[in-house]
Structure formats: structure tokens, C-alpha cells
């Protein structure tokens, strides 16, 4: 298996694990714990999808893109468009949310930092185990 395939497989597994973690937190916790953990995991999921689509991406770039997308979605909520779409679609509600909440931006940054650290460690481990990983 090549480096890119291995990286994509790892990113896919991480994305699935992130979704399972998010669902698990939602079922085990409530209130602000579940909400803000979900916000952080939302950004982690975006980071894993960035790596899945661009397996050569460096950890800080992947984290920056994930944070940027998360913040852009949050700011988009100020327009009211996501709330209207969410009224007609569960998928839109899950992906875009419904209403702006400034503390979410902090939790997205925390998710990006955690995702960056995990991506960096995984990237280093793959490089060590299999040689050069682009």
C-alpha cells in the first residue's frame, strides 16, 4: 500500500472515529458539555476530511483549513440562511447549524489544535514506520 493510500485510510478511520465520538458524547452527556465537545469534534471531522481529500497536506495547513471552514460556517449562520435550510433538512441542520453562537469559535479553535496535534503525531508515525510520507 502506498503512502497516499495509507494516509487516506488513516484519515477515513479518523473521520469515522470522530463521528462515533460525537454521537457517543451526545448520548452520554447533555448541555454545554455535549454542545462544545460537538463543536470541537466538528472541526476535527473537517480536518480529517481535508486530509482524506488532500493526503499530502501538512498538519498546520489542514488545521487552518478546518478552522477556517468551521468559522465560516458559524459566521454564515448570521445570515439566517442556514436556519431556513435546517427547517427543511436534517442534513443542513447538522452541517450548517442554525444560529450564531460566539463561544463556538473558541471550541472550533480547540478542535483545530487537537486535530493538528493528532495529525502531526500520525504523520510522524507513518513517516517513521514507512519512510517518507509526502
Buried (B, 14 or more C-beta within 10 A) or exposed (E): EEBEEBBBEBBBEBBEBBBEBBEEBBEEEEEEEBBBBBBBBBBBBBBBBBBBEBBEBBBEBBBBBBBBBBBEBBEBBEEEEBBEBBEEEEEBBEEBBBEBBEEBBEBBBBBBBBBBEBBBEBBEEBEEEEEEBE
